[in-house]
Amino acid sequence: YRAVLGTPAARTWTFAAGGRSVTVETTSHLSGLVVDLERDRIRFVAAGPAGTEARTTVTIPSEFVDGPAGVTVDGISVPATIDGQSITFSYPHDGEGTVVVR
């Protein structure tokens, strides 16, 4: 028996940090969000069924970073679209991955 799972439905996660909110809309399950103001980055673990597509938009308050500049998943740069304080990107789920937004 093998279950066939599609890409999970998008969900919006809101994390409070330093009196502000970081919003992540994604088809992944998230954990371990860290706002690292010294390194101007946000890091979290994203997970989803292998073979499905992760679609994610992260909105970062301007008080944390001047604006998002790029994103890596497990240390590999992925294409992203930046619109003001939001960055949108996609990548294939492979179980769990560490996402870093700078």
DSSP file (Angstrom, degrees, kcal/mol; ACC not computed):
  #  RESIDUE AA STRUCTURE BP1 BP2  ACC     N-H-->O    O-->H-N    N-H-->O    O-->H-N    TCO  KAPPA ALPHA  PHI   PSI    X-CA   Y-CA   Z-CA
    1    1 A Y              0   0    0      0, 0.0     2,-0.4     0, 0.0     0, 0.0   0.000 360.0 360.0 360.0 134.5    0.0    0.0    0.0
    2    2 A R        -     0   0    0      2,-0.0     2,-0.3     0, 0.0     0, 0.0  -0.976 360.0-139.1-139.9 124.5    1.3    3.4   -0.9
    3    3 A A        -     0   0    0     -2,-0.4     2,-0.6     1,-0.0     0, 0.0  -0.603  12.4-144.4 -80.5 141.0   -0.6    6.7   -0.3
    4    4 A V        -     0   0    0     -2,-0.3     2,-0.4     0, 0.0    -2,-0.0  -0.935  20.6-172.7-108.0 116.9   -0.4    9.3   -3.0
    5    5 A L        -     0   0    0     -2,-0.6     2,-0.1     3,-0.0    -2,-0.0  -0.897   8.6-152.7-112.9 137.2   -0.3   12.8   -1.7
    6    6 A G        -     0   0    0     -2,-0.4    46,-0.1     1,-0.2     3,-0.1  -0.333  48.2 -60.7 -91.1-178.0   -0.5   16.0   -3.6
    7    7 A T        -     0   0    0     -2,-0.1    -1,-0.2    44,-0.1     3,-0.1  -0.468  65.1-111.0 -63.1 130.1    1.0   19.4   -2.7
    8    8 A P        -     0   0    0      0, 0.0    -1,-0.1     0, 0.0     3,-0.1  -0.206  37.5 -94.7 -60.1 155.4   -0.6   20.5    0.6
    9    9 A A        -     0   0    0      1,-0.1    17,-0.1    -3,-0.1     2,-0.0  -0.402  50.0 -93.8 -68.5 148.6   -3.0   23.5    0.5
   10   10 A A        -     0   0    0     -3,-0.1     2,-0.3    -2,-0.1    17,-0.3  -0.335  45.1-172.7 -64.6 144.4   -1.4   26.8    1.2
   11   11 A R  E     -A   26   0A   0     15,-2.7    15,-2.7    17,-0.1     2,-0.5  -0.985  19.9-129.8-137.7 146.3   -1.5   28.0    4.8
   12   12 A T  E     -A   25   0A   0     -2,-0.3     2,-0.4    13,-0.2    13,-0.2  -0.883  21.3-168.8-102.9 126.3   -0.6   31.3    6.4
   13   13 A W  E     -A   24   0A   0     11,-3.3    11,-2.9    -2,-0.5     2,-0.5  -0.914   2.4-163.6-110.4 136.7    1.7   31.2    9.4
   14   14 A T  E     -A   23   0A   0     -2,-0.4     2,-0.5     9,-0.2     9,-0.2  -0.987   4.7-169.5-125.0 125.1    2.3   34.3   11.5
   15   15 A F  E     -A   22   0A   0      7,-2.9     7,-2.8    -2,-0.5     2,-0.4  -0.946  15.6-138.8-116.2 130.6    5.2   34.5   14.0
   16   16 A A  E     +A   21   0A   0     -2,-0.5     2,-0.3     5,-0.2     5,-0.2  -0.733  31.3 163.2 -86.6 133.4    5.7   37.2   16.6
   17   17 A A  E >   -A   20   0A   0      3,-3.0     3,-1.9    -2,-0.4    -2,-0.0  -0.927  65.0 -11.8-152.4 124.8    9.3   38.5   16.9
   18   18 A G  T 3  S-     0   0    0     -2,-0.3     3,-0.1     1,-0.3    -2,-0.0   0.827 126.6 -54.9  57.1  34.6   10.5   41.7   18.6
   19   19 A G  T 3  S+     0   0    0      1,-0.3    -1,-0.3     0, 0.0     2,-0.2   0.544 124.0  92.3  77.1   5.9    7.0   43.1   18.8
   20   20 A R  E <  S-A   17   0A   0     -3,-1.9    -3,-3.0    41,-0.0     2,-0.4  -0.754  72.2-118.0-123.4 171.1    6.5   42.6   15.0
   21   21 A S  E     -A   16   0A   0     -2,-0.2     2,-0.5    -5,-0.2    -5,-0.2  -0.948  10.6-159.1-118.5 134.1    5.0   39.8   12.9
   22   22 A V  E     -A   15   0A   0     -7,-2.8    -7,-2.9    -2,-0.4     2,-0.5  -0.944  18.9-156.4-102.7 127.1    6.7   37.8   10.2
   23   23 A T  E     -AB  14  59A   0     36,-1.9    36,-3.1    -2,-0.5     2,-0.5  -0.904  12.0-175.5-111.5 133.0    4.2   36.2    7.9
   24   24 A V  E     -AB  13  58A   0    -11,-2.9   -11,-3.3    -2,-0.5     2,-0.6  -0.978   6.5-169.4-128.0 117.5    4.8   33.1    5.8
   25   25 A E  E     +AB  12  57A   0     32,-2.8    32,-2.6    -2,-0.5     2,-0.3  -0.939  33.3 145.3-103.6 122.3    2.2   31.8    3.3
   26   26 A T  E     -AB  11  56A   0    -15,-2.7   -15,-2.7    -2,-0.6    30,-0.2  -0.978  61.9-132.5-155.6 160.2    3.3   28.4    2.2
   27   27 A T  S    S+     0   0    0     28,-1.2     2,-0.2    -2,-0.3    29,-0.1   0.275  88.1  86.8 -95.3   7.1    2.4   24.9    1.1
   28   28 A S  S    S-     0   0    0     27,-0.3     2,-0.5   -17,-0.2    20,-0.2  -0.607  83.5-115.0-100.7 163.2    5.0   23.5    3.6
   29   29 A H  E     -E   47   0B   0     18,-3.0    18,-2.2    -2,-0.2     2,-0.3  -0.870  39.9-150.0 -93.4 133.3    4.8   22.7    7.3
   30   30 A L  E     +E   46   0B   0     -2,-0.5     2,-0.3    16,-0.2    16,-0.2  -0.759  24.5 158.0-111.4 151.8    7.0   25.1    9.2
   31   31 A S  E     +E   45   0B   0     14,-1.7    14,-2.9    -2,-0.3    -2,-0.0  -0.973  53.6  32.0-156.7 163.7    8.9   24.9   12.5
   32   32 A G  E     -     0   0B   0     -2,-0.3     2,-0.2    12,-0.2    11,-0.1   0.802  64.0-174.5  62.1  37.0   11.9   26.5   14.2
   33   33 A L  E     -     0   0B   0     11,-0.1     2,-0.4    12,-0.1    11,-0.2  -0.476   2.1-175.3 -68.2 130.1   11.5   30.1   12.9
   34   34 A V  E     -E   43   0B   0      9,-3.0     9,-2.6    -2,-0.2     2,-0.7  -0.995  18.7-154.0-128.8 126.5   14.5   32.2   14.0
   35   35 A V  E     -E   42   0B   0     -2,-0.4     2,-0.9     7,-0.2     7,-0.2  -0.904  13.7-168.2 -97.6 111.9   14.8   36.0   13.3
   36   36 A D  E   > +E   41   0B   0      5,-2.8     5,-2.0    -2,-0.7     4,-0.5  -0.820  11.2 176.3-105.7  92.6   18.5   36.7   13.4
   37   37 A L  T   5S+     0   0    0     -2,-0.9     3,-0.4     1,-0.2    -1,-0.2   0.794  77.2  60.3 -69.8 -28.5   18.9   40.5   13.4
   38   38 A E  T   5S+     0   0    0      1,-0.2    -1,-0.2     3,-0.1    -2,-0.1   0.848 116.6  32.0 -67.1 -33.0   22.7   40.4   13.7
   39   39 A R  T   5S-     0   0    0     -3,-0.4    -1,-0.2     2,-0.2    -2,-0.2   0.329 107.1-123.7-104.2   5.1   22.9   38.5   10.4
   40   40 A D  T   5S+     0   0    0     -4,-0.5     2,-0.3    -3,-0.4    -3,-0.2   0.940  70.6 114.8  50.2  55.0   19.9   40.2    8.8
   41   41 A R  E   < -E   36   0B   0     -5,-2.0    -5,-2.8    23,-0.1     2,-0.4  -0.986  57.2-143.6-149.8 159.6   18.2   36.8    8.1
   42   42 A I  E     -EF  35 101B   0     59,-2.5    59,-3.0    -2,-0.3     2,-0.4  -0.990  22.6-170.4-122.9 134.3   15.2   34.7    8.9
   43   43 A R  E     +EF  34 100B   0     -9,-2.6    -9,-3.0    -2,-0.4     2,-0.3  -0.964  12.8 154.9-128.5 141.6   15.6   30.9    9.1
   44   44 A F  E     - F   0  99B   0     55,-2.1    55,-3.2    -2,-0.4     2,-0.5  -0.981  40.0-111.5-156.1 164.3   13.1   28.1    9.4
   45   45 A V  E     -EF  31  98B   0    -14,-2.9   -14,-1.7    -2,-0.3     2,-0.4  -0.883  30.6-166.9-100.4 129.1   12.6   24.5    8.7
   46   46 A A  E     -EF  30  97B   0     51,-3.0    51,-2.5    -2,-0.5     2,-0.3  -0.948   7.4-177.6-117.2 137.3   10.1   23.6    6.0
   47   47 A A  E     +EF  29  96B   0    -18,-2.2   -18,-3.0    -2,-0.4    49,-0.2  -0.971  11.6 146.3-136.4 149.9    8.7   20.1    5.4
   48   48 A G  E     - F   0  95B   0     47,-2.1    47,-0.9    -2,-0.3   -20,-0.1  -0.968  54.8 -61.6-169.2 166.9    6.4   18.5    2.9
   49   49 A P    >   -     0   0    0      0, 0.0     3,-1.7     0, 0.0    44,-0.2  -0.348  62.7-103.5 -60.9 132.0    5.8   15.2    1.1
   50   50 A A  T 3  S+     0   0    0      1,-0.3    44,-0.2    44,-0.1     3,-0.1  -0.257 106.8  30.7 -54.3 138.9    8.7   14.3   -1.2
   51   51 A G  T 3  S+     0   0    0     42,-1.7    -1,-0.3     1,-0.4     2,-0.2   0.414  97.0 107.8  90.1  -1.6    7.8   15.0   -4.8
   52   52 A T  S <  S-     0   0    0     -3,-1.7    41,-3.6    41,-0.2     2,-0.5  -0.691  71.5-109.7-104.7 164.0    5.5   17.9   -4.1
   53   53 A E  E     - C   0  92A   0     39,-0.2     2,-0.6    -2,-0.2    -3,-0.0  -0.794  19.0-145.6 -98.1 128.0    6.2   21.6   -4.8
   54   54 A A  E     - C   0  91A   0     37,-3.4    37,-1.8    -2,-0.5     2,-0.5  -0.816  16.3-174.0 -88.5 124.9    6.8   24.1   -2.0
   55   55 A R  E     + C   0  90A   0     -2,-0.6   -28,-1.2    35,-0.2     2,-0.4  -0.989  13.7 174.2-120.0 123.6    5.4   27.5   -2.8
   56   56 A T  E     -BC  26  89A   0     33,-2.9    33,-2.6    -2,-0.5     2,-0.4  -0.985  24.7-172.2-139.3 138.1    6.3   30.2   -0.2
   57   57 A T  E     -BC  25  88A   0    -32,-2.6   -32,-2.8    -2,-0.4     2,-0.5  -0.994  13.1-166.8-125.8 124.4    5.9   33.9    0.3
   58   58 A V  E     -BC  24  87A   0     29,-2.6    29,-2.1    -2,-0.4     2,-0.5  -0.943   3.1-162.8-111.6 128.3    7.7   35.5    3.3
   59   59 A T  E     -BC  23  86A   0    -36,-3.1   -36,-1.9    -2,-0.5    27,-0.2  -0.959  10.4-168.3-113.2 122.5    6.8   39.0    4.4
   60   60 A I        -     0   0    0     25,-2.6   -38,-0.1    -2,-0.5     5,-0.1  -0.919  24.8-114.6-115.5 129.1    9.4   40.6    6.7
   61   61 A P    >>  -     0   0    0      0, 0.0     3,-2.0     0, 0.0     4,-1.3  -0.330  24.2-124.9 -59.5 142.3    8.9   43.8    8.6
   62   62 A S  T 34 S+     0   0    0      1,-0.3     5,-0.0     2,-0.2    -2,-0.0   0.721 108.2  70.1 -62.8 -20.5   11.2   46.6    7.5
   63   63 A E  T 34 S+     0   0    0      1,-0.2    -1,-0.3     3,-0.0     3,-0.1   0.734 102.2  44.8 -67.8 -20.8   12.4   46.9   11.1
   64   64 A F  T <4 S-     0   0    0     -3,-2.0     2,-0.3     1,-0.3    -2,-0.2   0.890 129.3  -0.8 -89.9 -45.7   14.2   43.6   10.7
   65   65 A V     <  -     0   0    0     -4,-1.3    -1,-0.3     1,-0.1   -28,-0.0  -0.973  65.7-118.2-142.7 155.1   15.8   43.9    7.3
   66   66 A D  S    S-     0   0    0     -2,-0.3    -4,-0.1     1,-0.3    -1,-0.1   0.807  91.6 -45.0 -62.4 -28.7   15.9   46.7    4.6
   67   67 A G  S    S-     0   0    0     35,-0.2    -1,-0.3    -6,-0.1    18,-0.2  -0.732  72.9 -78.3 165.5 148.1   14.2   44.2    2.3
   68   68 A P        -     0   0    0      0, 0.0     3,-0.1     0, 0.0    18,-0.1  -0.355  38.7-178.4 -65.2 144.5   14.7   40.6    1.4
   69   69 A A        -     0   0    0      1,-0.4     2,-0.3    18,-0.0    11,-0.1   0.636  55.9 -31.7-116.9 -24.1   17.6   39.9   -1.0
   70   70 A G        -     0   0    0      9,-0.1    32,-2.4    11,-0.1    -1,-0.4  -0.981  49.9-125.1 178.3 175.3   17.5   36.2   -1.6
   71   71 A V  E     -G  101   0B   0      7,-0.5     7,-2.0    -2,-0.3     2,-0.3  -0.997  11.2-166.0-144.2 144.0   16.7   32.8   -0.3
   72   72 A T  E     -GH 100  77B   0     28,-2.2    28,-2.5    -2,-0.3     2,-0.5  -0.959   8.0-156.1-125.8 150.2   18.5   29.4    0.1
   73   73 A V  E >  S-GH  99  76B   0      3,-2.5     3,-1.7    -2,-0.3    26,-0.2  -0.988  86.6 -15.2-124.0 118.9   17.2   26.0    0.8
   74   74 A D  T 3  S-     0   0    0     24,-3.1    -1,-0.1    -2,-0.5    25,-0.1   0.867 131.4 -53.4  52.1  39.5   19.7   23.7    2.4
   75   75 A G  T 3  S+     0   0    0     23,-0.4     2,-0.5     1,-0.2    -1,-0.3   0.430 114.4 116.1  82.2  -0.5   22.4   26.1    1.4
   76   76 A I  E <   -H   73   0B   0     -3,-1.7    -3,-2.5     1,-0.0    -1,-0.2  -0.898  67.5-122.4-106.6 126.3   21.4   26.2   -2.3
   77   77 A S  E     -H   72   0B   0     -2,-0.5    -5,-0.2    -5,-0.2    -7,-0.0  -0.404  28.6-163.4 -64.5 136.2   20.2   29.4   -3.8
   78   78 A V        -     0   0    0     -7,-2.0    -7,-0.5    -2,-0.1    13,-0.1  -0.931  29.0 -95.4-120.7 148.3   16.7   29.2   -5.3
   79   79 A P        +     0   0    0      0, 0.0    11,-0.6     0, 0.0     2,-0.3  -0.314  50.8 178.8 -60.3 141.4   15.1   31.7   -7.8
   80   80 A A  E     -D   89   0A   0      9,-0.2     2,-0.5   -11,-0.1     9,-0.2  -0.984  27.9-137.2-145.9 154.5   12.9   34.2   -6.0
   81   81 A T  E     -D   88   0A   0      7,-2.6     7,-2.7    -2,-0.3     2,-0.5  -0.963  20.6-154.5-112.9 128.9   10.7   37.2   -6.8
   82   82 A I  E     +D   87   0A   0     -2,-0.5     2,-0.4     5,-0.2     5,-0.2  -0.892  17.0 173.4-108.6 131.5   11.0   40.2   -4.5
   83   83 A D  E >   -D   86   0A   0      3,-2.8     3,-1.7    -2,-0.5     2,-0.4  -0.839  63.9 -62.6-136.8  96.4    8.1   42.7   -4.1
   84   84 A G  T 3  S-     0   0    0     -2,-0.4    -1,-0.0     1,-0.3   -25,-0.0  -0.501 121.7  -9.7  65.3-120.4    8.8   45.3   -1.4
   85   85 A Q  T 3  S+     0   0    0     -2,-0.4   -25,-2.6   -18,-0.2     2,-0.4   0.274 122.8  87.1 -93.7  10.4    9.2   43.4    1.9
   86   86 A S  E <   -CD  59  83A   0     -3,-1.7    -3,-2.8   -27,-0.2     2,-0.4  -0.867  53.6-167.9-114.0 146.0    8.0   40.1    0.5
   87   87 A I  E     -CD  58  82A   0    -29,-2.1   -29,-2.6    -2,-0.4     2,-0.4  -1.000   6.4-163.7-130.7 132.1    9.9   37.4   -1.2
   88   88 A T  E     +CD  57  81A   0     -7,-2.7    -7,-2.6    -2,-0.4     2,-0.3  -0.945  18.3 156.4-119.5 135.5    8.2   34.5   -3.1
   89   89 A F  E     -CD  56  80A   0    -33,-2.6   -33,-2.9    -2,-0.4     2,-0.3  -0.976  23.2-151.7-152.9 162.2   10.0   31.3   -4.1
   90   90 A S  E     +C   55   0A   0    -11,-0.6   -35,-0.2    -2,-0.3   -37,-0.0  -0.966  18.6 159.7-136.0 151.7    9.3   27.6   -5.0
   91   91 A Y  E     -C   54   0A   0    -37,-1.8   -37,-3.4    -2,-0.3     2,-0.3  -0.958  44.8 -89.1-163.5 158.1   11.3   24.5   -4.7
   92   92 A P  E     -C   53   0A   0      0, 0.0   -39,-0.2     0, 0.0     2,-0.1  -0.561  42.0-120.2 -76.3 134.0   10.6   20.7   -4.6
   93   93 A H        +     0   0    0    -41,-3.6   -42,-1.7    -2,-0.3   -41,-0.2  -0.462  31.5 175.2 -65.2 142.3    9.9   19.2   -1.2
   94   94 A D        -     0   0    0    -44,-0.2     2,-0.9     1,-0.1   -44,-0.1  -0.367  64.2 -80.2-141.2  55.7   12.4   16.5   -0.2
   95   95 A G  E    S+F   48   0B   0    -47,-0.9   -47,-2.1     2,-0.0     2,-0.3  -0.762 104.4   3.4  82.7-110.1   11.2   15.8    3.3
   96   96 A E  E     +F   47   0B   0     -2,-0.9     2,-0.3   -49,-0.2   -49,-0.2  -0.871  66.3 177.3-114.9 143.9   12.6   18.6    5.4
   97   97 A G  E     -F   46   0B   0    -51,-2.5   -51,-3.0    -2,-0.3     2,-0.6  -0.998  29.2-124.2-145.1 148.5   14.8   21.6    4.4
   98   98 A T  E     -F   45   0B   0     -2,-0.3   -24,-3.1   -53,-0.2     2,-0.4  -0.828  28.5-161.1 -92.6 121.0   16.3   24.6    6.1
   99   99 A V  E     -FG  44  73B   0    -55,-3.2   -55,-2.1    -2,-0.6     2,-0.5  -0.867   6.8-171.2-105.1 132.8   15.2   27.8    4.5
  100  100 A V  E     -FG  43  72B   0    -28,-2.5   -28,-2.2    -2,-0.4     2,-0.5  -0.989   3.1-167.5-126.2 124.0   17.2   31.1    4.9
  101  101 A V  E      FG  42  71B   0    -59,-3.0   -59,-2.5    -2,-0.5   -30,-0.2  -0.948 360.0 360.0-109.5 126.6   15.8   34.4    3.7
  102  102 A R              0   0    0    -32,-2.4   -35,-0.2    -2,-0.5   -31,-0.1   0.351 360.0 360.0-112.7 360.0   18.3   37.3    3.7
